[in-house]
Amino acid sequence: MPMNHEITFPQDLTAFLEWIKVTTETYYSNLPPEAAMHGAKWLPLTDIQIDGLEEKYAIHFDVEHRAFLKVLHTLDKNYEEEKYEEETWEEERVLTPEEQAKCDFWHPPYRPSLFYNWITEPEWIASRLAWIEDRFITDILGVNGSWLKSWGPCPDADEEKISIFKAWYEKAPRFLPLTAHTFLMADAGYGLKPVLSVWGFDTAIQGWSLRHYLLREFGDELGLMHVVHDYDEESDYTYVYKELNRGIPELEALQTIKLNDAVIHHWKEVVVYYCYPFDRKCWQGFWVEPDYPIKP
Protein backbone atom coordinates (compact mmCIF):
# COMPACT_ATOMS: atom_id res chain seq x y z
CA MET A 1 0.00 0.00 0.00
CA PRO A 2 1.50 3.40 -0.95
CA MET A 3 2.33 5.95 1.72
CA ASN A 4 -0.01 8.96 1.84
CA HIS A 5 2.54 11.24 0.19
CA GLU A 6 2.61 8.85 -2.79
CA ILE A 7 -1.17 8.84 -3.32
CA THR A 8 -2.37 10.71 -6.40
CA PHE A 9 -5.70 11.05 -8.17
CA PRO A 10 -6.30 11.17 -11.94
CA GLN A 11 -5.69 14.69 -13.22
CA ASP A 12 -7.89 14.53 -16.32
CA LEU A 13 -11.42 15.55 -15.36
CA THR A 14 -13.22 12.66 -17.07
CA ALA A 15 -10.68 10.13 -15.80
CA PHE A 16 -11.09 11.53 -12.27
CA LEU A 17 -14.88 11.21 -12.41
CA GLU A 18 -14.60 7.69 -13.83
CA TRP A 19 -12.31 6.82 -10.91
CA ILE A 20 -14.91 8.18 -8.50
CA LYS A 21 -17.57 6.08 -10.25
CA VAL A 22 -15.67 2.80 -10.25
CA THR A 23 -14.28 3.19 -6.72
CA THR A 24 -17.59 4.14 -5.10
CA GLU A 25 -19.57 1.47 -6.94
CA THR A 26 -17.01 -1.12 -5.82
CA TYR A 27 -17.39 0.11 -2.24
CA TYR A 28 -21.19 -0.13 -2.43
CA SER A 29 -21.02 -3.62 -3.97
CA ASN A 30 -19.07 -4.82 -0.94
CA LEU A 31 -21.55 -3.51 1.62
CA PRO A 32 -23.73 -6.06 3.44
CA PRO A 33 -26.86 -7.01 1.45
CA GLU A 34 -29.07 -5.40 4.10
CA ALA A 35 -27.31 -2.02 3.77
CA ALA A 36 -29.38 0.69 2.07
CA MET A 37 -26.58 1.51 -0.39
CA HIS A 38 -25.66 -2.09 -1.24
CA GLY A 39 -25.06 -2.35 -4.98
CA ALA A 40 -25.74 1.34 -5.64
CA LYS A 41 -24.96 2.51 -9.18
CA TRP A 42 -24.51 5.92 -10.77
CA LEU A 43 -27.02 7.03 -13.43
CA PRO A 44 -25.09 9.13 -15.99
CA LEU A 45 -26.83 11.29 -18.58
CA THR A 46 -26.23 11.52 -22.32
CA ASP A 47 -25.29 14.69 -24.20
CA ILE A 48 -28.77 14.71 -25.72
CA GLN A 49 -30.37 14.61 -22.26
CA ILE A 50 -28.10 17.38 -20.97
CA ASP A 51 -28.83 19.55 -24.01
CA GLY A 52 -32.54 19.01 -23.39
CA LEU A 53 -32.21 20.09 -19.77
CA GLU A 54 -30.40 23.28 -20.80
CA GLU A 55 -33.23 24.09 -23.18
CA LYS A 56 -35.99 23.13 -20.74
CA TYR A 57 -34.67 25.21 -17.83
CA ALA A 58 -32.91 27.97 -19.85
CA ILE A 59 -29.60 27.23 -18.13
CA HIS A 60 -26.06 26.34 -19.18
CA PHE A 61 -23.88 23.59 -17.71
CA ASP A 62 -20.24 24.53 -18.00
CA VAL A 63 -17.57 21.94 -18.91
CA GLU A 64 -17.07 20.69 -15.36
CA HIS A 65 -20.75 20.31 -14.50
CA ARG A 66 -21.54 18.68 -17.85
CA ALA A 67 -18.76 16.13 -17.30
CA PHE A 68 -20.16 15.38 -13.84
CA LEU A 69 -23.60 14.71 -15.32
CA LYS A 70 -22.17 12.53 -18.12
CA VAL A 71 -20.17 10.30 -15.78
CA LEU A 72 -22.00 10.45 -12.44
CA HIS A 73 -25.17 12.59 -12.20
CA THR A 74 -26.86 10.72 -9.32
CA LEU A 75 -27.12 7.34 -7.60
CA ASP A 76 -29.99 4.88 -7.91
CA LYS A 77 -30.11 4.35 -4.14
CA ASN A 78 -30.03 6.55 -1.06
CA TYR A 79 -28.91 6.21 2.51
CA GLU A 80 -31.51 5.37 5.10
CA GLU A 81 -33.42 8.45 6.12
CA GLU A 82 -32.92 9.43 9.74
CA LYS A 83 -36.09 9.15 11.73
CA TYR A 84 -37.11 11.83 14.17
CA GLU A 85 -39.92 11.78 16.69
CA GLU A 86 -42.50 14.24 15.48
CA GLU A 87 -43.97 16.59 18.03
CA THR A 88 -47.72 16.54 18.30
CA TRP A 89 -49.72 19.66 18.91
CA GLU A 90 -53.16 19.87 20.43
CA GLU A 91 -54.12 22.32 17.72
CA GLU A 92 -52.48 21.95 14.33
CA ARG A 93 -53.09 24.85 11.96
CA VAL A 94 -54.47 23.83 8.59
CA LEU A 95 -52.64 25.49 5.72
CA THR A 96 -54.56 27.46 3.15
CA PRO A 97 -54.36 26.16 -0.44
CA GLU A 98 -51.93 28.96 -1.26
CA GLU A 99 -49.71 28.13 1.73
CA GLN A 100 -49.78 24.43 0.89
CA ALA A 101 -48.82 25.13 -2.72
CA LYS A 102 -45.89 27.26 -1.58
CA CYS A 103 -44.81 24.59 0.90
CA ASP A 104 -44.98 21.89 -1.78
CA PHE A 105 -42.94 24.03 -4.17
CA TRP A 106 -40.04 24.51 -1.77
CA HIS A 107 -40.30 21.02 -0.31
CA PRO A 108 -41.86 18.66 -2.86
CA PRO A 109 -43.71 15.78 -1.19
CA TYR A 110 -41.17 13.07 -1.97
CA ARG A 111 -37.60 12.42 -0.97
CA PRO A 112 -35.03 13.44 -3.61
CA SER A 113 -32.07 11.31 -4.65
CA LEU A 114 -28.72 11.65 -2.90
CA PHE A 115 -27.80 13.97 -5.78
CA TYR A 116 -30.73 15.55 -7.59
CA ASN A 117 -31.99 13.47 -10.49
CA TRP A 118 -32.47 15.99 -13.30
CA ILE A 119 -34.70 13.59 -15.23
CA THR A 120 -37.12 12.20 -12.64
CA GLU A 121 -37.24 14.99 -10.04
CA PRO A 122 -38.38 18.12 -11.95
CA GLU A 123 -40.18 19.52 -8.89
CA TRP A 124 -36.96 19.56 -6.87
CA ILE A 125 -34.97 21.00 -9.78
CA ALA A 126 -37.47 23.84 -10.29
CA SER A 127 -37.45 24.54 -6.56
CA ARG A 128 -33.66 24.64 -6.29
CA LEU A 129 -33.27 26.81 -9.41
CA ALA A 130 -35.50 29.41 -7.74
CA TRP A 131 -33.97 28.88 -4.30
CA ILE A 132 -31.04 31.30 -4.27
CA GLU A 133 -32.86 34.40 -5.46
CA ASP A 134 -35.79 33.73 -3.12
CA ARG A 135 -33.59 33.11 -0.06
CA PHE A 136 -31.61 36.30 -0.62
CA ILE A 137 -34.70 38.44 -1.09
CA THR A 138 -36.21 36.90 2.05
CA ASP A 139 -33.08 37.84 4.04
CA ILE A 140 -33.03 41.35 2.56
CA LEU A 141 -36.67 42.10 3.32
CA GLY A 142 -36.91 40.07 6.52
CA VAL A 143 -36.02 40.85 10.14
CA ASN A 144 -32.29 40.46 9.43
CA GLY A 145 -32.31 43.26 6.88
CA SER A 146 -29.25 41.72 5.24
CA TRP A 147 -27.33 43.99 2.88
CA LEU A 148 -23.90 43.86 1.27
CA LYS A 149 -21.55 46.79 1.76
CA SER A 150 -20.74 46.81 -1.95
CA TRP A 151 -24.38 47.64 -2.74
CA GLY A 152 -24.03 51.06 -1.12
CA PRO A 153 -26.52 52.57 1.36
CA CYS A 154 -29.59 50.44 1.90
CA PRO A 155 -32.71 52.22 0.58
CA ASP A 156 -35.96 52.34 2.52
CA ALA A 157 -38.25 51.06 -0.22
CA ASP A 158 -38.47 47.28 -0.63
CA GLU A 159 -38.85 47.61 -4.40
CA GLU A 160 -35.56 49.49 -4.63
CA LYS A 161 -33.80 46.94 -2.43
CA ILE A 162 -34.96 44.12 -4.70
CA SER A 163 -33.96 46.06 -7.80
CA ILE A 164 -30.40 46.60 -6.50
CA PHE A 165 -30.08 42.94 -5.51
CA LYS A 166 -31.36 41.68 -8.86
CA ALA A 167 -28.97 43.93 -10.80
CA TRP A 168 -26.11 42.43 -8.76
CA TYR A 169 -27.43 38.89 -9.07
CA GLU A 170 -27.79 39.11 -12.84
CA LYS A 171 -24.03 39.73 -13.12
CA ALA A 172 -23.08 36.90 -10.74
CA PRO A 173 -21.90 33.46 -11.87
CA ARG A 174 -24.86 31.07 -11.74
CA PHE A 175 -25.26 28.36 -9.15
CA LEU A 176 -26.72 25.04 -10.27
CA PRO A 177 -27.98 22.48 -7.72
CA LEU A 178 -26.16 19.31 -6.74
CA THR A 179 -27.89 18.12 -3.56
CA ALA A 180 -30.02 19.64 -0.77
CA HIS A 181 -29.14 23.38 -0.74
CA THR A 182 -25.65 22.72 -2.12
CA PHE A 183 -24.73 24.27 -5.47
CA LEU A 184 -21.83 24.32 -7.93
CA MET A 185 -20.73 27.78 -9.01
CA ALA A 186 -20.40 28.27 -12.75
CA ASP A 187 -17.12 29.22 -14.40
CA ALA A 188 -16.60 32.96 -14.03
CA GLY A 189 -13.56 33.03 -16.29
CA TYR A 190 -11.14 33.35 -13.40
CA GLY A 191 -10.77 32.36 -9.76
CA LEU A 192 -12.14 29.34 -7.96
CA LYS A 193 -15.41 27.56 -8.74
CA PRO A 194 -16.45 26.39 -5.29
CA VAL A 195 -19.31 24.19 -4.18
CA LEU A 196 -21.36 26.16 -1.65
CA SER A 197 -24.15 25.52 0.80
CA VAL A 198 -26.53 28.43 0.22
CA TRP A 199 -29.24 29.57 2.60
CA GLY A 200 -29.44 33.21 1.68
CA PHE A 201 -26.64 35.21 3.28
CA ASP A 202 -25.73 32.13 5.33
CA THR A 203 -23.47 30.72 2.63
CA ALA A 204 -20.58 28.33 3.33
CA ILE A 205 -17.86 26.62 1.31
CA GLN A 206 -18.35 22.86 0.96
CA GLY A 207 -15.43 22.40 -1.40
CA TRP A 208 -13.06 24.75 -3.23
CA SER A 209 -14.01 22.96 -6.47
CA LEU A 210 -16.23 20.12 -7.62
CA ARG A 211 -13.20 17.86 -7.50
CA HIS A 212 -12.47 18.84 -3.90
CA TYR A 213 -16.13 18.47 -2.92
CA LEU A 214 -16.33 14.92 -4.28
CA LEU A 215 -13.13 13.89 -2.48
CA ARG A 216 -14.61 15.20 0.77
CA GLU A 217 -18.16 13.92 0.19
CA PHE A 218 -17.01 10.38 -0.64
CA GLY A 219 -14.02 10.20 1.68
CA ASP A 220 -15.20 6.92 3.19
CA GLU A 221 -16.01 5.27 -0.13
CA LEU A 222 -12.66 6.37 -1.59
CA GLY A 223 -10.66 5.13 1.39
CA LEU A 224 -9.46 8.60 2.36
CA MET A 225 -10.67 8.67 5.98
CA HIS A 226 -9.35 7.53 9.32
CA VAL A 227 -10.97 7.23 12.75
CA VAL A 228 -9.98 9.75 15.42
CA HIS A 229 -10.39 9.17 19.15
CA ASP A 230 -10.34 12.58 20.82
CA TYR A 231 -10.32 12.43 24.61
CA ASP A 232 -11.64 15.48 26.47
CA GLU A 233 -10.28 15.65 30.02
CA GLU A 234 -12.85 18.18 31.22
CA SER A 235 -15.83 15.99 30.36
CA ASP A 236 -13.93 12.69 30.68
CA TYR A 237 -15.40 11.67 27.35
CA THR A 238 -13.80 10.35 24.18
CA TYR A 239 -15.23 11.74 20.98
CA VAL A 240 -14.98 9.34 18.03
CA TYR A 241 -15.20 10.73 14.51
CA LYS A 242 -13.62 10.44 11.08
CA GLU A 243 -11.20 12.78 9.37
CA LEU A 244 -9.59 12.96 5.96
CA ASN A 245 -6.12 11.45 5.86
CA ARG A 246 -3.21 13.86 6.08
CA GLY A 247 -0.18 13.81 3.84
CA ILE A 248 -1.90 13.27 0.47
CA PRO A 249 -0.43 16.08 -1.67
CA GLU A 250 -3.55 17.17 -3.55
CA LEU A 251 -5.77 16.98 -0.47
CA GLU A 252 -3.23 18.92 1.58
CA ALA A 253 -3.15 21.66 -1.06
CA LEU A 254 -6.96 21.89 -1.22
CA GLN A 255 -7.62 21.59 2.49
CA THR A 256 -5.13 24.36 3.31
CA ILE A 257 -6.49 26.99 0.90
CA LYS A 258 -7.20 30.12 2.94
CA LEU A 259 -10.38 32.06 2.34
CA ASN A 260 -8.61 35.42 2.65
CA ASP A 261 -6.31 34.40 -0.21
CA ALA A 262 -8.99 32.78 -2.38
CA VAL A 263 -10.33 34.50 -5.49
CA ILE A 264 -14.09 33.90 -5.69
CA HIS A 265 -15.72 36.05 -8.31
CA HIS A 266 -18.74 38.05 -7.05
CA TRP A 267 -19.69 35.77 -4.14
CA LYS A 268 -16.81 36.17 -1.68
CA GLU A 269 -18.45 39.05 0.15
CA VAL A 270 -21.45 36.80 0.79
CA VAL A 271 -19.28 33.99 2.19
CA VAL A 272 -17.77 36.29 4.84
CA TYR A 273 -20.97 38.27 5.41
CA TYR A 274 -21.62 37.13 8.97
CA CYS A 275 -18.02 37.80 10.04
CA TYR A 276 -16.83 41.21 8.88
CA PRO A 277 -19.68 43.37 10.29
CA PHE A 278 -18.89 42.07 13.76
CA ASP A 279 -15.10 42.28 13.53
CA ARG A 280 -14.56 38.67 14.54
CA LYS A 281 -12.52 35.76 13.30
CA CYS A 282 -14.23 33.48 10.83
CA TRP A 283 -13.74 30.16 9.09
CA GLN A 284 -10.79 30.35 6.72
CA GLY A 285 -10.39 26.82 5.43
CA PHE A 286 -10.79 23.15 6.22
CA TRP A 287 -7.32 22.76 7.74
CA VAL A 288 -6.73 26.47 8.36
CA GLU A 289 -7.06 28.36 11.64
CA PRO A 290 -9.83 30.98 11.85
CA ASP A 291 -8.72 34.54 11.13
CA TYR A 292 -10.15 37.99 10.67
CA PRO A 293 -11.57 38.31 7.16
CA ILE A 294 -10.29 40.84 4.70
CA LYS A 295 -13.06 43.40 4.55
CA PRO A 296 -14.68 43.86 1.12
C-alpha positions as CSV (number, residue, x, y, z in Angstrom):
1,M,0.0,0.0,0.0
2,P,1.5,3.4,-1.0
3,M,2.3,6.0,1.7
4,N,0.0,9.0,1.8
5,H,2.5,11.2,0.2
6,E,2.6,8.9,-2.8
7,I,-1.2,8.8,-3.3
8,T,-2.4,10.7,-6.4
9,F,-5.7,11.1,-8.2
10,P,-6.3,11.2,-11.9
11,Q,-5.7,14.7,-13.2
12,D,-7.9,14.5,-16.3
13,L,-11.4,15.6,-15.4
14,T,-13.2,12.7,-17.1
15,A,-10.7,10.1,-15.8
16,F,-11.1,11.5,-12.3
17,L,-14.9,11.2,-12.4
18,E,-14.6,7.7,-13.8
19,W,-12.3,6.8,-10.9
20,I,-14.9,8.2,-8.5
21,K,-17.6,6.1,-10.2
22,V,-15.7,2.8,-10.2
23,T,-14.3,3.2,-6.7
24,T,-17.6,4.1,-5.1
25,E,-19.6,1.5,-6.9
26,T,-17.0,-1.1,-5.8
27,Y,-17.4,0.1,-2.2
28,Y,-21.2,-0.1,-2.4
29,S,-21.0,-3.6,-4.0
30,N,-19.1,-4.8,-0.9
31,L,-21.6,-3.5,1.6
32,P,-23.7,-6.1,3.4
33,P,-26.9,-7.0,1.5
34,E,-29.1,-5.4,4.1
35,A,-27.3,-2.0,3.8
36,A,-29.4,0.7,2.1
37,M,-26.6,1.5,-0.4
38,H,-25.7,-2.1,-1.2
39,G,-25.1,-2.3,-5.0
40,A,-25.7,1.3,-5.6
41,K,-25.0,2.5,-9.2
42,W,-24.5,5.9,-10.8
43,L,-27.0,7.0,-13.4
44,P,-25.1,9.1,-16.0
45,L,-26.8,11.3,-18.6
46,T,-26.2,11.5,-22.3
47,D,-25.3,14.7,-24.2
48,I,-28.8,14.7,-25.7
49,Q,-30.4,14.6,-22.3
50,I,-28.1,17.4,-21.0
51,D,-28.8,19.6,-24.0
52,G,-32.5,19.0,-23.4
53,L,-32.2,20.1,-19.8
54,E,-30.4,23.3,-20.8
55,E,-33.2,24.1,-23.2
56,K,-36.0,23.1,-20.7
57,Y,-34.7,25.2,-17.8
58,A,-32.9,28.0,-19.9
59,I,-29.6,27.2,-18.1
60,H,-26.1,26.3,-19.2
61,F,-23.9,23.6,-17.7
62,D,-20.2,24.5,-18.0
63,V,-17.6,21.9,-18.9
64,E,-17.1,20.7,-15.4
65,H,-20.8,20.3,-14.5
66,R,-21.5,18.7,-17.9
67,A,-18.8,16.1,-17.3
68,F,-20.2,15.4,-13.8
69,L,-23.6,14.7,-15.3
70,K,-22.2,12.5,-18.1
71,V,-20.2,10.3,-15.8
72,L,-22.0,10.4,-12.4
73,H,-25.2,12.6,-12.2
74,T,-26.9,10.7,-9.3
75,L,-27.1,7.3,-7.6
76,D,-30.0,4.9,-7.9
77,K,-30.1,4.4,-4.1
78,N,-30.0,6.6,-1.1
79,Y,-28.9,6.2,2.5
80,E,-31.5,5.4,5.1
81,E,-33.4,8.5,6.1
82,E,-32.9,9.4,9.7
83,K,-36.1,9.1,11.7
84,Y,-37.1,11.8,14.2
85,E,-39.9,11.8,16.7
86,E,-42.5,14.2,15.5
87,E,-44.0,16.6,18.0
88,T,-47.7,16.5,18.3
89,W,-49.7,19.7,18.9
90,E,-53.2,19.9,20.4
91,E,-54.1,22.3,17.7
92,E,-52.5,22.0,14.3
93,R,-53.1,24.8,12.0
94,V,-54.5,23.8,8.6
95,L,-52.6,25.5,5.7
96,T,-54.6,27.5,3.1
97,P,-54.4,26.2,-0.4
98,E,-51.9,29.0,-1.3
99,E,-49.7,28.1,1.7
100,Q,-49.8,24.4,0.9
101,A,-48.8,25.1,-2.7
102,K,-45.9,27.3,-1.6
103,C,-44.8,24.6,0.9
104,D,-45.0,21.9,-1.8
105,F,-42.9,24.0,-4.2
106,W,-40.0,24.5,-1.8
107,H,-40.3,21.0,-0.3
108,P,-41.9,18.7,-2.9
109,P,-43.7,15.8,-1.2
110,Y,-41.2,13.1,-2.0
111,R,-37.6,12.4,-1.0
112,P,-35.0,13.4,-3.6
113,S,-32.1,11.3,-4.6
114,L,-28.7,11.7,-2.9
115,F,-27.8,14.0,-5.8
116,Y,-30.7,15.5,-7.6
117,N,-32.0,13.5,-10.5
118,W,-32.5,16.0,-13.3
119,I,-34.7,13.6,-15.2
120,T,-37.1,12.2,-12.6
121,E,-37.2,15.0,-10.0
122,P,-38.4,18.1,-11.9
123,E,-40.2,19.5,-8.9
124,W,-37.0,19.6,-6.9
125,I,-35.0,21.0,-9.8
126,A,-37.5,23.8,-10.3
127,S,-37.5,24.5,-6.6
128,R,-33.7,24.6,-6.3
129,L,-33.3,26.8,-9.4
130,A,-35.5,29.4,-7.7
131,W,-34.0,28.9,-4.3
132,I,-31.0,31.3,-4.3
133,E,-32.9,34.4,-5.5
134,D,-35.8,33.7,-3.1
135,R,-33.6,33.1,-0.1
136,F,-31.6,36.3,-0.6
137,I,-34.7,38.4,-1.1
138,T,-36.2,36.9,2.1
139,D,-33.1,37.8,4.0
140,I,-33.0,41.4,2.6
141,L,-36.7,42.1,3.3
142,G,-36.9,40.1,6.5
143,V,-36.0,40.8,10.1
144,N,-32.3,40.5,9.4
145,G,-32.3,43.3,6.9
146,S,-29.3,41.7,5.2
147,W,-27.3,44.0,2.9
148,L,-23.9,43.9,1.3
149,K,-21.5,46.8,1.8
150,S,-20.7,46.8,-2.0
151,W,-24.4,47.6,-2.7
152,G,-24.0,51.1,-1.1
153,P,-26.5,52.6,1.4
154,C,-29.6,50.4,1.9
155,P,-32.7,52.2,0.6
156,D,-36.0,52.3,2.5
157,A,-38.3,51.1,-0.2
158,D,-38.5,47.3,-0.6
159,E,-38.8,47.6,-4.4
160,E,-35.6,49.5,-4.6
161,K,-33.8,46.9,-2.4
162,I,-35.0,44.1,-4.7
163,S,-34.0,46.1,-7.8
164,I,-30.4,46.6,-6.5
165,F,-30.1,42.9,-5.5
166,K,-31.4,41.7,-8.9
167,A,-29.0,43.9,-10.8
168,W,-26.1,42.4,-8.8
169,Y,-27.4,38.9,-9.1
170,E,-27.8,39.1,-12.8
171,K,-24.0,39.7,-13.1
172,A,-23.1,36.9,-10.7
173,P,-21.9,33.5,-11.9
174,R,-24.9,31.1,-11.7
175,F,-25.3,28.4,-9.2
176,L,-26.7,25.0,-10.3
177,P,-28.0,22.5,-7.7
178,L,-26.2,19.3,-6.7
179,T,-27.9,18.1,-3.6
180,A,-30.0,19.6,-0.8
181,H,-29.1,23.4,-0.7
182,T,-25.7,22.7,-2.1
183,F,-24.7,24.3,-5.5
184,L,-21.8,24.3,-7.9
185,M,-20.7,27.8,-9.0
186,A,-20.4,28.3,-12.8
187,D,-17.1,29.2,-14.4
188,A,-16.6,33.0,-14.0
189,G,-13.6,33.0,-16.3
190,Y,-11.1,33.4,-13.4
191,G,-10.8,32.4,-9.8
192,L,-12.1,29.3,-8.0
193,K,-15.4,27.6,-8.7
194,P,-16.5,26.4,-5.3
195,V,-19.3,24.2,-4.2
196,L,-21.4,26.2,-1.7
197,S,-24.2,25.5,0.8
198,V,-26.5,28.4,0.2
199,W,-29.2,29.6,2.6
200,G,-29.4,33.2,1.7
201,F,-26.6,35.2,3.3
202,D,-25.7,32.1,5.3
203,T,-23.5,30.7,2.6
204,A,-20.6,28.3,3.3
205,I,-17.9,26.6,1.3
206,Q,-18.4,22.9,1.0
207,G,-15.4,22.4,-1.4
208,W,-13.1,24.8,-3.2
209,S,-14.0,23.0,-6.5
210,L,-16.2,20.1,-7.6
211,R,-13.2,17.9,-7.5
212,H,-12.5,18.8,-3.9
213,Y,-16.1,18.5,-2.9
214,L,-16.3,14.9,-4.3
215,L,-13.1,13.9,-2.5
216,R,-14.6,15.2,0.8
217,E,-18.2,13.9,0.2
218,F,-17.0,10.4,-0.6
219,G,-14.0,10.2,1.7
220,D,-15.2,6.9,3.2
221,E,-16.0,5.3,-0.1
222,L,-12.7,6.4,-1.6
223,G,-10.7,5.1,1.4
224,L,-9.5,8.6,2.4
225,M,-10.7,8.7,6.0
226,H,-9.3,7.5,9.3
227,V,-11.0,7.2,12.7
228,V,-10.0,9.8,15.4
229,H,-10.4,9.2,19.2
230,D,-10.3,12.6,20.8
231,Y,-10.3,12.4,24.6
232,D,-11.6,15.5,26.5
233,E,-10.3,15.6,30.0
234,E,-12.8,18.2,31.2
235,S,-15.8,16.0,30.4
236,D,-13.9,12.7,30.7
237,Y,-15.4,11.7,27.3
238,T,-13.8,10.3,24.2
239,Y,-15.2,11.7,21.0
240,V,-15.0,9.3,18.0
241,Y,-15.2,10.7,14.5
242,K,-13.6,10.4,11.1
243,E,-11.2,12.8,9.4
244,L,-9.6,13.0,6.0
245,N,-6.1,11.5,5.9
246,R,-3.2,13.9,6.1
247,G,-0.2,13.8,3.8
248,I,-1.9,13.3,0.5
249,P,-0.4,16.1,-1.7
250,E,-3.6,17.2,-3.6
251,L,-5.8,17.0,-0.5
252,E,-3.2,18.9,1.6
253,A,-3.2,21.7,-1.1
254,L,-7.0,21.9,-1.2
255,Q,-7.6,21.6,2.5
256,T,-5.1,24.4,3.3
257,I,-6.5,27.0,0.9
258,K,-7.2,30.1,2.9
259,L,-10.4,32.1,2.3
260,N,-8.6,35.4,2.7
261,D,-6.3,34.4,-0.2
262,A,-9.0,32.8,-2.4
263,V,-10.3,34.5,-5.5
264,I,-14.1,33.9,-5.7
265,H,-15.7,36.1,-8.3
266,H,-18.7,38.0,-7.1
267,W,-19.7,35.8,-4.1
268,K,-16.8,36.2,-1.7
269,E,-18.5,39.1,0.1
270,V,-21.4,36.8,0.8
271,V,-19.3,34.0,2.2
272,V,-17.8,36.3,4.8
273,Y,-21.0,38.3,5.4
274,Y,-21.6,37.1,9.0
275,C,-18.0,37.8,10.0
276,Y,-16.8,41.2,8.9
277,P,-19.7,43.4,10.3
278,F,-18.9,42.1,13.8
279,D,-15.1,42.3,13.5
280,R,-14.6,38.7,14.5
281,K,-12.5,35.8,13.3
282,C,-14.2,33.5,10.8
283,W,-13.7,30.2,9.1
284,Q,-10.8,30.4,6.7
285,G,-10.4,26.8,5.4
286,F,-10.8,23.2,6.2
287,W,-7.3,22.8,7.7
288,V,-6.7,26.5,8.4
289,E,-7.1,28.4,11.6
290,P,-9.8,31.0,11.9
291,D,-8.7,34.5,11.1
292,Y,-10.2,38.0,10.7
293,P,-11.6,38.3,7.2
294,I,-10.3,40.8,4.7
295,K,-13.1,43.4,4.6
296,P,-14.7,43.9,1.1
